[in-house]
Amino acid sequence: MDTFANVLLVTANVGSLFNNVDEIQNGWLEELYKTIRKYKPQFIALHFQEVGGKDYMVNMDKAENFFCNIESSEEMKEFDRTCIYVDTQFQAEDSFTALGSMYFIHKTLKNIYHYDFNVKDFKPVVGKTKYVGSLDGVATVEKEKFPKNFWPDFKWSRKGYMRTRWIIHNQGLDLVNIHLFHDASNLIALNSSPSIYSANRKNALKYVISRLSDSRYAAMPFFLFGDFNFRLDTRTLVQCLTIEADVVKDVKDSNYEVERITFEERDNDHQMLLQIEEKLFEYVHQAVFREDNGRALLKYDKEVTPFLDAVREEDITFPPSYPYSEDHHKPRQYMNTRCPAWCDRILMSPSANDFISRRDYDGEGVVYNTIGPNVCMGDHKPVFLSFSLKTNNH
């Protein structure tokens, strides 16, 4: 007989939560708790990226407080087992990923096991375990920073993945926290379609998917969720947005390198339509990114396409999750630093997709959405997937 476990998966790049903690963090947490109260999950997986933010050496203590706040909150009182893994060991440059994963198991959910990667066997989850610091030698998590020699042209940064493995009612699952490389320059992203950054992310994702199914461990259905940094195909999007515009390029005197591209409206007294610099993407009709949840832009979201034999995703019906303003008075406004994009995603293997119950009569069914659409959540809106996992009770 099939039984069902209510599951909530959340991914959140929390890099901007630690600079102005008081302004954003309380509202952020309240939105997370609202989501938990609404969907009543029995198993919660929270995947965080950029723990400690850009100034992680200064802010790591604040990050540890943030995890304690979640752990000790009223909303988590009924969850009697927790497993927490936070990589805060920034001194170890060759392995630091700034990833954090928190797992909460409700008292009504029995027979939950997690995997020991050393002895290659499952053990019952008992009580509360928490690893903060270096995760080396922690047997129930596998963590890897992308090797430096992978992409020698790019600045090596806190990017990698972290895997845990579970049995929920006899159903085995890998839960993988991931952070892929960002676009360093809007101007370089504009040069080709797909961009070199997109090609770089493709290599990294291919690497992770192959690691999940290689011969070291038996392959399992997986959920892969984090900040993939997927971007819209900048070149084709810009061509579409500026079809009626003239182009003006500003170059540096010293080396003739383009430092600004301005698109001016031909028929409207040469008003600026779009201006692009390394870290500027200023489009005057920003509403287009929010209109109808950005649906018109989905055709430029192409980075999952090469992987459609290996992963599935629920339909996206929410606006791009990044880059939102960090001004808490403008929670729906995008910053003019990057072209808005669906960076934060929840992907799954076809076999994991088969275990999602599609019954609608027991509440909300399957929900894939952002948390806090009308509240400042930092530059990324967290993304969640709520569903019932079909599990086998035998």
Stockholm file with secondary structure:
# STOCKHOLM 1.0

chainA/1-394         MDTFANVLLVTANVGSLFNNVDEIQNGWLEELYKTIRKYKPQFIALHFQEVGGKDYMVNMDKAENFFCNIESSEEMKEFDRTCIYVDTQFQAEDSFTALGSMYFIHKTLKNIYHYDFNVKDFKPVVGKTKYVGSLDGVATVEKEKFPKNFWPDFKWSRKGYMRTRWIIHNQGLDLVNIHLFHDASNLIALNSSPSIYSANRKNALKYVISRLSDSRYAAMPFFLFGDFNFRLDTRTLVQCLTIEADVVKDVKDSNYEVERITFEERDNDHQMLLQIEEKLFEYVHQAVFREDNGRALLKYDKEVTPFLDAVREEDITFPPSYPYSEDHHKPRQYMNTRCPAWCDRILMSPSANDFISRRDYDGEGVVYNTIGPNVCMGDHKPVFLSFSLKTNNH
#=GR chainA/1-394 SS CEEEEEEEEEEEECTTTTTSHHHHHHHHHHHHHHHHHHHCCSEEEEEEESTTCTTHHHHHHHHHHHHHHHHTSGGGTTEEEEEEEEECCTTCTTTCCCCEEEEEEETTCCCEEEEETTTTEEEECCSEEEEEECCTTCTTCEEEECCGGGCTTSCCCSCEEEEEEEEETTEEEEEEEEECCCCSCHHHHTTSSSCHHHHHHHHHHHHHHHHHTSTTSCCCCEEEEEECCCCCCHHHHHHHHTTTEEEEEEECTTTCCEEEEEEEETTTTTCEEEEEETTEEEESCGGGGTGGGGGGGGGGCCSSGGGTTTCBCCCCCSCCCBCBCSCTTCTTCBCTTSCCBCCEEEEECHHHHTTBCCCCTTSSCCEEEESCTTSCCCSSCCEEEEEEEEEECC
#=GC SS_cons         CEEEEEEEEEEEECTTTTTSHHHHHHHHHHHHHHHHHHHCCSEEEEEEESTTCTTHHHHHHHHHHHHHHHHTSGGGTTEEEEEEEEECCTTCTTTCCCCEEEEEEETTCCCEEEEETTTTEEEECCSEEEEEECCTTCTTCEEEECCGGGCTTSCCCSCEEEEEEEEETTEEEEEEEEECCCCSCHHHHTTSSSCHHHHHHHHHHHHHHHHHTSTTSCCCCEEEEEECCCCCCHHHHHHHHTTTEEEEEEECTTTCCEEEEEEEETTTTTCEEEEEETTEEEESCGGGGTGGGGGGGGGGCCSSGGGTTTCBCCCCCSCCCBCBCSCTTCTTCBCTTSCCBCCEEEEECHHHHTTBCCCCTTSSCCEEEESCTTSCCCSSCCEEEEEEEEEECC
//
